[in-house]
């Protein structure tokens, strides 16, 4: 079985992180509670930020040995 290129694996993880962050943020928008804002900022934003950084990092070419 052939291995997937590293860029595909990194983009897959980036998309999962961004999707999870967006789902958390959408879920907290329907709740009117102070902890909803905390979850929005403390959980949702870092997930999206990490996903975006991982996506941009996946665009950097990997050096071959």
C-alpha positions as semicolon CSV with decimal commas, in nm:
position;residue;x (nm);y (nm);z (nm)
1;X;0,000;0,000;0,000
2;X;0,138;0,340;-0,094
3;X;0,186;0,609;0,165
4;X;0,004;0,937;0,124
5;X;0,218;1,243;0,066
6;X;0,287;1,438;0,383
7;X;0,101;1,743;0,250
8;X;-0,225;1,546;0,231
9;X;-0,192;1,430;0,590
10;X;-0,117;1,782;0,715
11;X;-0,405;1,936;0,521
12;X;-0,640;1,667;0,655
13;X;-0,544;1,747;1,014
14;X;-0,571;2,120;0,947
15;X;-0,921;2,081;0,806
16;X;-1,029;1,869;1,104
17;X;-0,900;2,129;1,351
18;X;-1,065;2,417;1,166
19;X;-1,392;2,224;1,135
20;X;-1,393;2,137;1,506
21;X;-1,325;2,498;1,597
22;X;-1,605;2,621;1,375
23;X;-1,849;2,366;1,520
24;X;-1,764;2,475;1,873
25;X;-1,802;2,841;1,781
26;X;-2,136;2,780;1,609
27;X;-2,260;2,584;1,910
28;X;-2,166;2,860;2,152
29;X;-2,340;3,127;1,947
30;X;-2,680;2,976;2,031
31;X;-2,615;2,966;2,406
32;X;-2,668;3,278;2,617
33;X;-2,435;3,208;2,905
34;X;-2,100;3,353;3,016
35;X;-1,931;3,014;2,979
36;X;-2,038;3,003;2,616
37;X;-1,818;3,304;2,546
38;X;-1,533;3,143;2,738
39;X;-1,565;2,826;2,529
40;X;-1,580;3,040;2,214
41;X;-1,257;3,219;2,299
42;X;-1,061;2,952;2,488
43;X;-1,149;2,645;2,280
44;X;-1,284;2,756;1,942
45;X;-1,034;3,028;1,852
46;X;-0,719;2,826;1,932
47;X;-0,849;2,530;1,730
48;X;-0,905;2,749;1,428
49;X;-0,573;2,927;1,476
50;X;-0,386;2,597;1,505
51;X;-0,561;2,464;1,195
52;X;-0,470;2,772;0,993
53;X;-0,105;2,755;1,106
54;X;-0,090;2,383;1,025
55;X;-0,238;2,449;0,681
56;X;0,016;2,722;0,607
57;X;0,294;2,498;0,739
58;X;0,181;2,222;0,504
59;X;0,241;2,452;0,208
60;X;0,611;2,478;0,294
61;X;0,800;2,222;0,085
62;X;0,969;1,933;0,267
63;X;1,335;1,881;0,193
64;X;1,415;1,542;0,044
65;X;1,725;1,359;0,161
